[in-house]
Amino acid sequence: MNCPKCKQPAIGFIKWARGTEAFKTKCASCGVSLKANIITIIGFVITVLITGVFVFFVKIYLDPELSKGFLKFLFALPIAIILGFVVFKVGGYKESK
Ligand SMILES: [Zn+2]
């Protein structure tokens, strides 16, 4: 995601995907305070919903034993990462006052 002020990359995907800094961070290039724009927030909600629905379908239609506990997160993780990367690419930041 690029900084709206200096147009340089504000944050890397790994750091962004770890969580809290996805919504509020400082630009790595110019240091301006940034917050997630509406596209990022909507994208995040969609990612959570799709991942949740996917976990639900694994549980219902595949082996319920297989989808217990930790394993269902193993199924959900690639989906969450792919969707997260799409959000990372289409989303953005705006300057926070
Ligand atoms: Zn910047």
Residues whose N, C-alpha, C, O or C-beta is under 5 A from the ligand:
A	BS01	ZN	C3 K5 C6 C27 S29 C30 G31
